[in-house]
Amino acid sequence: MVVVVFRNLLRFLQRRHGERIYPPAGADGTRTNYGSPLTTTAAYRCPDKQNDINSRALYDSRHHHGDAMDWSSSSSDTIWTSIKNAAKYNYACVEPLAQSTNDHVHADWRGICPTGW
């Protein structure tokens, strides 16, 4: 039952505005380049969920656009850097460690990255 619901959600998200929005382009390549499974801690969020998490980031967050992923880095600087490098190799914008924490890597595929990303 859960698998069917998840597949239907994926189909819905993939049809949104006629574009494929989940998983973001580059997400599979990031995992491949990292070389082992990654634990996803955040992906697409509907605007209501994003607002529950942080109303200030409602329009700034790439998660509700469907082109962002967060992966656990187990609070390890070494793992964080390895995941960041794998994502950057797949043309991701990666939130700098100085603007985040080392417990996760935020990557998105918005196109043009903010300065320093």
C-alpha positions as CSV (number, residue, x, y, z in Angstrom):
1,M,0.0,0.0,0.0
2,V,2.7,2.5,1.0
3,V,4.7,1.7,-2.2
4,V,1.6,2.3,-4.4
5,V,0.9,5.7,-2.7
6,F,4.6,6.7,-3.1
7,R,4.6,5.8,-6.8
8,N,1.4,7.8,-7.3
9,L,3.0,10.7,-5.5
10,L,6.0,10.5,-7.7
11,R,3.8,10.4,-10.8
12,F,1.9,13.4,-9.6
13,L,5.2,15.3,-8.9
14,Q,6.7,14.3,-12.3
15,R,3.6,15.6,-14.1
16,R,3.5,19.0,-12.3
17,H,3.6,21.7,-15.0
18,G,4.7,19.0,-17.5
19,E,8.2,18.8,-16.0
20,R,10.0,16.2,-14.0
21,I,10.7,17.7,-10.6
22,Y,11.5,14.6,-8.4
23,P,14.0,13.4,-7.9
24,P,16.0,16.5,-8.9
25,A,18.3,16.2,-11.8
26,G,21.7,15.2,-10.5
27,A,20.4,13.4,-7.3
28,D,21.0,9.9,-8.7
29,G,24.4,10.9,-10.1
30,T,25.4,12.4,-6.7
31,R,24.7,9.0,-5.0
32,T,26.6,7.2,-7.8
33,N,29.6,9.6,-7.5
34,Y,29.6,9.3,-3.7
35,G,30.0,5.6,-4.1
36,S,27.6,4.3,-1.4
37,P,24.0,4.9,-0.3
38,L,23.0,8.3,1.0
39,T,20.4,8.9,3.7
40,T,18.0,11.5,2.4
41,T,16.7,13.8,5.2
42,A,14.7,16.2,3.1
43,A,13.4,16.5,-0.4
44,Y,10.2,18.0,-1.9
45,R,8.1,19.9,0.7
46,C,4.7,21.3,0.0
47,P,4.4,25.0,0.9
48,D,2.4,24.2,4.0
49,K,5.1,21.9,5.3
50,Q,7.8,24.4,4.4
51,N,5.8,27.0,6.3
52,D,5.6,24.8,9.3
53,I,9.4,24.3,9.3
54,N,10.4,27.9,8.6
55,S,7.9,30.5,7.5
56,R,10.8,32.9,6.6
57,A,12.1,30.4,4.1
58,L,8.7,29.7,2.4
59,Y,9.6,31.4,-0.8
60,D,13.4,31.1,-0.5
61,S,13.6,27.3,0.0
62,R,14.3,25.2,-3.0
63,H,12.5,22.2,-1.4
64,H,9.1,23.4,-2.3
65,H,10.2,23.9,-5.9
66,G,11.2,20.2,-5.9
67,D,14.8,20.7,-7.0
68,A,16.5,20.3,-3.6
69,M,17.7,17.4,-1.5
70,D,19.3,17.2,2.0
71,W,21.5,14.2,2.8
72,S,22.8,13.2,6.2
73,S,26.5,13.7,6.7
74,S,26.5,12.2,10.3
75,S,28.0,15.4,11.7
76,S,31.3,14.5,10.0
77,D,33.3,17.2,8.2
78,T,34.9,14.5,6.0
79,I,31.6,12.9,5.0
80,W,30.1,16.4,4.4
81,T,32.9,17.3,2.1
82,S,32.7,14.0,0.2
83,I,28.9,14.4,-0.4
84,K,29.4,18.1,-1.3
85,N,32.0,17.2,-3.9
86,A,29.8,14.4,-5.4
87,A,26.9,16.9,-5.7
88,K,29.0,19.6,-7.2
89,Y,30.3,17.1,-9.8
90,N,26.6,16.8,-10.8
91,Y,26.2,20.6,-11.2
92,A,24.5,21.2,-7.9
93,C,24.4,24.4,-5.9
94,V,25.6,23.3,-2.4
95,E,24.8,25.4,0.7
96,P,28.2,26.3,2.3
97,L,29.0,24.7,5.6
98,A,29.3,28.2,7.1
99,Q,25.6,28.8,6.4
100,S,24.5,25.4,7.6
101,T,25.7,22.6,9.9
102,N,27.7,19.6,9.3
103,D,24.8,17.2,10.0
104,H,23.5,17.5,6.5
105,V,24.4,18.6,3.0
106,H,21.8,20.7,1.2
107,A,22.1,20.5,-2.6
108,D,19.8,21.9,-5.2
109,W,19.7,22.2,-9.0
110,R,18.2,25.7,-9.4
111,G,20.5,26.6,-12.4
112,I,22.5,29.6,-11.3
113,C,24.0,29.2,-7.9
114,P,24.1,32.0,-5.3
115,T,27.6,33.5,-4.9
116,G,29.8,31.2,-2.8
117,W,27.7,28.1,-3.4
